[in-house]
Amino acid sequence: MVCRVTIHKDVEFPETARAYGRALENWQNTGILPDRFGNDGQWEDNSRLCNSFVYKLHIRLPSEPAWKKSKAQIDRTSNSYLVYARHWMDYNKIQIISIMTPDAHEKARTSFMAELERRAEDFQNS
C-alpha cells in the first residue's frame, strides 16, 4: 500500500508542514529516513492521544543543521515535534496535525494537548 500524507487546515507553519509532509510520505514509502527526522513514537503518557493514533516525531527545523546520517534514529531528539495522526481504518493515511516548536516538551504539559486531540478527531472522522 502507498502512504499518503495530508496537512490539517489549522497546522502551524504550513509551508514547513507541506515540505515535511512530502518527506514523511517519502520515508513511509521508501524506508529512507530523512536527515531532519528523529525519534518517532506515540504519546505514551497521554492515553487519549494514543487512542486517537497520534504520534510525535522529533524534528530539526529548516533553520537548524540536519542530523548526521550516522546518528541512530532513536538518539535523534529535539524540542520540536512534527505531530501526525494515522487513520484508524487505513494505517497508510496520515495527516500532519501540528508542528510544535519551540519548547515542545513544555507545550506537551499544557491544554494544547486537547487541541491536538481535536485535530486528530477531525482527521479520524473524515
Secondary structure, DSSP 8 states (H G I E B T S, - for coil): ---EEEE-TT-SSHHHHHHHHHHHHHHHHH----TTEEEEEE-TT-HHHHHTTEEEEEE--TTS----TTS-GGG---S-EEEEEE-SS-TTEEEEEEEE-S-HHHHTTSTHHHHHHHHHHHHHT-
